[in-house]
Amino acid sequence: MPSVPSVPRLVVAAPSSGSGKTTVATGLMAAFAARGLAVSPHKVGPDYIDPGYHALATGRAGRNLDAYLCGPELVAPLFLHGARGCDLAVVEGVMGLYDGAAGQGEFASTAHVAKLLGAPVVLVVDASSQSRSVAALVHGFASWDPEVRIGGVVLNKVGSDRHEEIVREALDSSGVPVLGALRRVQQVDTPSRHLGLVPVAERRAAAVEAVAAMAEQVARGCDLAALEALARAAGPVPGRSAPWTPEPVPTPGPPRPAGKRAPVVAVAGGEAFTFSYAEHTELLAAAGAEVVTFDPLRDEQLPDGTAGLVVGGGFPEVYAAELSANEPLRKAVAELALSGAPVAAECAGLLYLCRELDGRPMCGVLDAGARMSDRLTLGYRDAVAVGDSVLAVAGTRMRGHEFHRTVVEPGAGAAPAWGLTAPVRRVEGFVQQGVHASYLHTHWASQPGVAHRFVERCRTS
C-alpha cells in the first residue's frame, strides 16, 4: 500500500456563520498564491458559490468536501485528488465549527471534516462586540472536542489598536496563538441576495477586485509565515486513502469501436447556471464524453453534435426574461428532449425545462410551472430512485441537498425522479423519455455509475 501524501493544510472555521470565514479563507488562498505557492482550495458542505471565489484566488477549481453527500470515506480521497501537485491546501468551513447535519450531531460539520483530514483549525472570531470574552469563547471551542486541534485564532472586525491589544492580552492564557487581526474594510464586502453571495460569473470584474482586497487585508493583518508553518505541521492525511479518481472501474464486455467520435455532452454555464461540482465534468470526460460548455443566455443553438445535455443549478429566476427571450435555444432543448436524448437537470435546470418560470415561457419539456416563493427550502435529503432513468436504475440510493426559493407545480411527474425518505417522505422530480429533472443537487462522486450510465445512453440514444 503506497504511503498517504502529507499535504500541508489548514481548515478555516468560525464559531458561527457571518464571522468572516470566507474573507479569511479566500484572502489566505490569494495571499499564499501571490507568494508563489500552488494552493488547493476546498469548501466544506454543498455550497457552490464560495468555491467560485476560491477559484479566482488560486487559479484552480474550487472543490467541495461534503461528508453527507459523498460519505466520510470519500472526504480524504476527494481532498487528495484536488490537492494533487499543490504546495498547500486551504479548506473553508461551513456554519459554526461544530454545526453538522440537522439531528446528526457533528456529522458533516467542519469539525468532522477537519478530523477526517487531520487538519489544524484556524478559528475566525468576530471581535466587534466583545473584548475579553473572546478568550472564554476560544477556550470553549478549543476544549470542546480534544480531537479537533485549534491551531490559532484570527480576530476579525477589530475596532482599534487598543481593542486588539485587550483581546490579545486576554487570549495569552488560552494556549491558542493569535495568528492575525483584521479591521473591517468596506471593499472586502461581497453582495448577497436570496441564496447567499452573488456568484463570480455575474460580477467577475468586481469579484476580482474583492478577492484582491481580501488578499491584501489578510497579508497585512495575518502572520502568513506562522500560518504556513501550522499547515506544514499537519502530517500525513489519516488512514490509507489514495486520491480519488474519475476513471471508471473496468467492466467486462466488448471494447468500444475504435475511431468512433466521443458523444458530445453539452453542459449549461454562464451567469444563469453557475452551480456545478468539478468532479461531474471530470466523471463525464472519464466515461468517454466530449464535454462542451454553452451559455443559455447567449448561445442560440446547442453545441454541434450534442448527444446529451446537463443543466445544473444556478439562478434562472434572476435571468428569466433573458432565458425566455432566447427562443431558438429553448426550441433546440425541447427538440433534443423530445428525441429521447439523455437530459439531466438539477434545480435551476428543472426550472428551465418547465413550461414557464414566473409567467415567462421556458423550454416546455415538462408540463409544470415554476414561480418564485417567499419560502426557503433548504437541507440534506436521503433519496432513492423510484424507477429506471438515464442516471440510475430503480432502487439506487443517493444523498442530495435542496436549496431554493422557488416552487414547481406539480412537484412530481407521473414517473417521479426520487422518493425522499428524510426528513419527510415524498416523491419529487420528473422522469420522462431521456429526461431526469429534479430539485435535488447530488454529488456524482458518491455514485460514479451515474455519469457512466449517462454517457452510455448518449452513445446509444
N, C-alpha and C positions, 0 to 999 in steps of 0.2 A: 504494500500500500504506500503510495507516494506521500511525502510529508505535506501537511497543510500549510499553505502560504502564510507568512507573517506580514500582513498588510497594516502599515501604520494607520490608525483610525481614531476618530472621535465621534461621539454622539452628542448633539446639541439638544438639550432638553430644557424644560421650564416647569415651575410649579403649576402653571395654568396657561390656557390659551391667552393670547394678547400680551404676553410678556416680552416678546421681541425675538422669538426663536428664528423666524425667517430672516430678519435683518442680520442677526449674528451669524447664522449658518451660511447664508448666501454671501455675506461680507467676508467670512473666513475663506470660503471657497475661492472667491475672486482674489483676495489678498494673497493666498498661497499660490494661486496660479500666476499672479503677477511676479512672484519670486522665482518663477521658472519651474514650479512643481507641476507634474501631471496629477490633477485632482479628480477623484471619482466622486460624483455627487449622488446622494441617496436620500430618500424620504420615507419615514415610517408611515404606514397606513395607505389608504386608497387614493389619496389626493393627487389630482393631475396637474394642478396649476403651479404649485411651488416648484416642481421639477423643471418647468419651463424657465423659471428664473435661475435655477441651478445650472441649467444647460448654458444660459448666457454667461454665467460666471466662470464656467470651466471649459467650455467648448466641447463638452461630452454630453451624451444623452443622460438626462436625469432619470434615475430608476427608483422604483418603489420596493419597499421591504414590508410585506404585509403577512403576518403570521396567521391571520384569519383566512384571507383569500387563498393563500398558497400553502398553508400548513407550516408549522415551526421547522419541519425538516428541510424546507426549501429556502429558508431565510439566509443561512450561511452560503449555500451554493449560489444563490442569485447575487448575493453581495460579492462573492469572489469572481463571478462572471463579469459584473460591472466594473470591478476594480482591477481587472487583469491589465498589467502593464502600467499601472499607476504608481505614483510615489506616495500617495496619501489619500485617504477617504474621509469625507465628512458626511455624517448622517444627521439629517434634521428630524427631530421627533415630532410627535403629534399630541395635541392637547396637553394635559399635565403629565408629568413623568410616569406616574403610576396608574393613569386612566386607561383601562382596557376596554374590550368589547363589553357591551351592556350585560350585566349579570354574570360575567365570567371572570371576575377578579382581574388579575394582571394580564390575562391572555390578550395578545396583540397590542399591548401597551408599548410605549417607548422603553420602559424598564425591561420588559420581556425581550424585546429585540436586542437591547444592549447586552443582556446576559447571553443570548444566543450567539452574539458576535464576540463576547469577551471584550467589549469596548469600554473605555473610560467615558464618563459622562461629564460634560461641561454644563452647569446649571445656569441658565439665564434668569436673573431675578429683576423684576420691575421694582426699583427702589424709589419710585416717585412719591409715594405717600407713606414712607416709613424710614426709619434710620436704624437704631439698634435692634429692632425687631427682625431685621433681615437675618441676623445671626441665629435667632431662635428658629426661624423658618428653615434656614440651610441646615442647621443641626438636625431638625426633624426629618428632612428629606435624606440626609446622609446616613442616618441611623435606622431608617425605616426597614430597609432590606440590606443585610450585610453582603449579599451577593451583587449588589449594584454599587459600583465604585464611583463616587462623585469626585472627580479629579481636580475640579476647580470651579470657580464662580465667575461669571461676567455680570457686573452690575449694569443695568440698563436704565435709561431715563433719569440719570443722576442730575440733580438740580444745580449744584455748585461745587467748588473745590472743598468747601467746608463740609458739605453734605457727604461727599465722597470720603473725606477723612474720618468722619464719625462712623460711617458704615464699615470702613476698612478696620478701624480700631476694634469694633465690636466683633468682627469676624476673625481677629487674630487668635482667639482662643478656641475657635471651632475646629481647627485642624484642616480646614479646606482653604486652599490658597485663592486669593483674588487674582484672576488672570486678565482682567480688563474692566474698564469702567467707561460707559458711553453716555454722552449727553444726548438729549433729544434734538434731532436735526430734521427740519421740515422736509427737505428734498428726498430723504430716505423713505418717506411715507409712500405707499403704493395704493392706488384707488381700489375700492371694493364695490361689489353690488350684491345681488340676491344670493349668489352661491360662493361668495368669497372674493379673492383678488381678481382683478381683470387680467386675463391671460396675456402672456408676452406677445402672441401673434396679433393681438388687437392694438397694441401700443408699443411696437418694437423700439422706436427711437427713444421714447420716454423711459421704457424699461431698461434700455442700455444705460441711460443716464442714472437711473435709480440704482442699478447694480454697481455702477462705478462709485456712486456716493456711499453705498453700503461698504464697499471695499475700502474706501478712503477713511471712513469713520472707524471701521474695525482696525485697520492698520495703525491709525493714530491712537486709538484707545485701548488696544489689547496687546498683550505680550506675545507676539507671534512665535518667538523662539521658544517660550515656555509651553505654548500650546502644541507646537510641533514636537517638542520633546515628550510631552504627555502622550501624543499619538504614537510616537515611535516606541514607547514603553509598553504598548498593548500586548505584544507577544503573539504567538500563533492563534488563529481562529480556533475555538474549541471544537473537539470532535475530529472526525476523519473526513470532513466534507471535501469533495472535489468541486471545482467550478461547474455550475450548471451549463448545459449546452443545448441549443435549439435543434441539434441534429437528431433526426428520428432514429429510434432503435430499429435495426434491420429486421425485416419480416420476410418469411418465406413467400415465394411467388415468382412469376415470370418477370424478367427485367423490363424496364420501360423502353419503348422503342428509341433507338439512337437517332439523333438528328431531329427529333420532333420538338417544336418550339414549346418552351415552358408556358403554361397558361398565365395570362395576364390577370392579376388581381388588382382592381382599382381600389385605392384607399382614400376616402374623403379627408381633406385637410383644409387649410385656410383658416380664416378668423372664426368661422361658424362651427368648425369641428376640430377642436384642439385637444380633446381628451383621448389619449391613446397610450398604452404601455409599449415601451420599446421592444419588449420581448415578442409582441404579437407579430410585428413585421418580420422579426428575425425568424420566428417559427414558420411563417408563411414562405419565406425565402428558402429556409432549410428543407421544407417539404416539396420544393421544386417550382414555386411560383415566381413569376416576374412581377414584383410589387411596384406599382406606379401610383404616385400620389397626384390627386387632382383637386381643384378648388371649386366647390359647387356655387360659390358666389360669382365666379368669373368664367369658368370653362363651360362652353355651351354644349360640349359633347363629352362622352366618356372616353378614356384613353383608347387608342386603336387596339382592336383585338380583345377588348375586355371580356373575360370569361367568368368573372366573379366580382362581387362588389362588397366592400366592408365600409360601413358608415358608423363611426364610433360616436362618442359623446361630445358635448360642447354646448353652444348657446344659440341654437337656431331661433329661439324666441326673440333674441336681440336682432337677428337679421332676417326675420320672417318676410319683410317686404322685398328684400333683395333676392332671397331664395325663391320666392314666388314669382318674381319678375323674370327669372331665368327659365322661361318656359321650355326652350329647346332641351335643356338638360333634364328637367322634370319628366319630359316625354321620353327621353332616352332611358332614364332609370326605370320608368314604368314598363317600357318595351322589354328591357333586359329581364325584369322580374317576370313579366308575362311569358317570356320564352322558357322559363323554368331554370334559368341560370342561378347559381348559388348567390344569395344576398344575406349578409349578416349585419344586423342593425342593433345598436345599443343606445338606449336613452334618447339622445339627440337624433340619432339615426331613426329610431322608432317614430319620432315626431315628423321627420322629413318624409317618411313613407306614408304618413296618414293622408286622409282626404283633404284636410285643411288644418291650419295652425292659427289660432286667434282670428278665424274668419278668412284667412288668406289661403288660396289654393296651394297645396303641396303636390307630392308625386301621385297620390291617389292609388298607391299599391294596396293599401289597407283600407277597408271600409270602416274607418274610425276617424273621429275628430279629436283634435288636441287644443288645449287652451291653457293659458297661464292661470295660476291659482295663488291664493294667499298662504296656502298650507305648504310647509316644508316636509317632504318625505325623505327621511334620512335614516340609514342604518344598514348593518350587515344582514344578509339573508342566507338561509340554507335552502338549496333548490334541488329539484330532481327533474330531469327531462320527462315530460308527460308522454311524448311519442317520439318516433324517429324524425330526424331533421338533417339538414346539411352540416350541422355542427356536432350532433351527438345521437346515439341510439337511446331508445326509451330506457329509463332507469338510471341513466348517467347522473351521478351526483356532483354538484359543484357548489361552491360558495360564491356569493356575489355581494354587491353593495348598491343601494339605491340612494340617489342624491338629486332631487329635482323639486321644482315648484310648478309643475305642470300636471295636468290630468288628461288622460286619454279615455275616451268613451266610445265603445265599450273597452274595458281594461284587458279583455282576453278574447281571442277568436274562437271559432268552433273547435280548432285544434290549438290549444294553448302551448306556449313555449315552455313554461316552467310551472311546476307545482311547488309553491313555497311552503316550507314546514316550520319556519321560525322567522319572526316572533308570532305571526298569525298564519294559520293555514288558509291558502287561497291559490287560485291559478292566475297566471299572468302571461301576457305576451301573445304572439301570433306565429303559427307555422302554417304556411300555405305554399304549395309547389316548392320552389327552392328558397323561399324566404324564411328567415328566422329573425323575428323582431321582438325586442323586449326592453323594459326599463333597466334590467339588471346588468350592471357592469361586472364582468368576470375577468379573471387573470388566467390566460390560457396556459401559462407555465405550469399551473396546477393540474391541467388535463391536456398535455400536448397533442393528444389524439384529435382534439377539436380542430386544430389547424391542419393536421394531416388529412382528416376526413374532408374538410372544406376544399382543400386543393385537389384531392382526388375527384371530388364532384365537379370541380371546374374542368378537369380533364375530360370527363365523360358526359357532361350535360350538353 
